Amino acid sequence: MADSAASLDQQVRAADPDRWLSSRFVADARMRADLIALYAFEAELLAIPTRVTQPLLAEMRYVWWREQLDGVFAGVGRKGHPVLEALTEMVGRHRLDRAPFDALIEAHIGRVHGEPHDLDAFYGGPMRTAVQMLAGPGHEAAIAAAGRLWGLIQTGRFDEARAARAEARAGLKALPVAAFPAVAHATLTHPAESEAVKRLRLVWASMTGRI
């Protein structure tokens, strides 16, 4: 089990370094592993278009993941698949809603068929799920602007992101400290910066509670 958790951690570090860095600020090892399970699931979905060239083949893989969620949310996820096993434990432990997971898969299917990014499905929904894991439900309003900000950063809309930062900061004043690692990466607006610089930015964000 420890080997599997370490493997997922390395997978997320390679695929999603900014959120991996922010997850380091979760002190509880079990909670941090749960966050990594969510990010590993997202990494699996994100990798599909790099492995197949035809939209229909990509859609078939996304449908497979959607079908696997039936087992995950029934508490009987596929054995022997590290991401699905970790996801099943995480969903059961936190009693998560399935809707954001289905919305994320549908958004990916839309993208392989040329549809625009659904910022809320790609970025807002996973952030809400992460916050719920760390601090429980009821914080949707506090992170709404932060989720959009993260989406703008990830899609390269940096001017819009700069304009949205003040609203995101204001909303996060109502967010419990325990949930901050789920949103801290929204302070990382320069993807090309070194890991060391990003770590410093995250330390500052965590100390001040600002992104």
Helices and strands as residue ranges (DSSP letters): H 2-15, H 17-23, H 29-51, H 55-74, H 82-94, H 99-112, H 119-119, I 120-124, H 125-135, H 140-154, H 158-172, G 177-182, G 184-187, H 195-208
